[in-house]
Amino acid sequence: MNIILYLIIISLVVAGGFLAAFFWAVRNGQYDDEYTPGVRILLDDDMIDKNNKTN
């Protein structure tokens, strides 16, 4: 029975760590870009063609 208590405590600590990392990422602007993901699929081919030209 004690091992279940330890596992619950450890899982809560890990979940708290992930929650803290998420809030840190949001506070530092990791999710601010709303435009680029929608057009990235349109821009990738042009970027690859320009970078791969050997002439």
PLY file of the C-alpha trace (Angstrom):
ply
format ascii 1.0
element vertex 55
property float x
property float y
property float z
element edge 54
property int vertex1
property int vertex2
end_header
0.00 0.00 0.00
2.89 2.37 0.64
4.17 1.99 -2.92
0.88 3.33 -4.28
1.22 6.42 -2.12
4.80 6.95 -3.33
3.76 6.54 -6.95
0.93 9.04 -6.56
3.27 11.58 -4.96
5.90 11.09 -7.66
3.31 11.41 -10.43
1.98 14.63 -8.91
5.51 16.06 -8.73
6.17 15.13 -12.38
2.80 16.58 -13.47
3.58 19.77 -11.56
6.92 19.99 -13.33
5.27 19.69 -16.74
2.67 22.28 -15.75
5.42 24.67 -14.62
7.30 24.12 -17.90
4.12 24.85 -19.86
3.48 28.10 -17.98
7.13 29.09 -18.45
6.86 28.50 -22.21
3.65 30.51 -22.46
5.12 33.37 -20.44
8.22 33.49 -22.65
6.22 33.72 -25.88
6.61 30.22 -27.32
3.00 30.22 -28.54
2.73 33.80 -29.80
3.15 33.06 -33.52
-0.30 32.43 -34.97
0.38 33.27 -38.62
3.43 31.23 -39.64
2.09 27.69 -39.00
-0.81 28.32 -41.36
1.39 29.35 -44.28
4.47 27.25 -43.54
3.30 24.51 -45.88
3.12 27.09 -48.68
6.58 28.53 -48.02
8.66 25.38 -47.47
9.02 24.43 -51.15
10.24 27.89 -52.11
12.83 27.88 -49.34
14.12 24.43 -50.30
14.43 25.38 -53.98
16.44 28.52 -53.20
18.79 26.71 -50.81
19.45 23.75 -53.12
20.43 25.73 -56.26
23.99 24.98 -57.26
24.16 27.29 -60.32
0 1
1 2
2 3
3 4
4 5
5 6
6 7
7 8
8 9
9 10
10 11
11 12
12 13
13 14
14 15
15 16
16 17
17 18
18 19
19 20
20 21
21 22
22 23
23 24
24 25
25 26
26 27
27 28
28 29
29 30
30 31
31 32
32 33
33 34
34 35
35 36
36 37
37 38
38 39
39 40
40 41
41 42
42 43
43 44
44 45
45 46
46 47
47 48
48 49
49 50
50 51
51 52
52 53
53 54
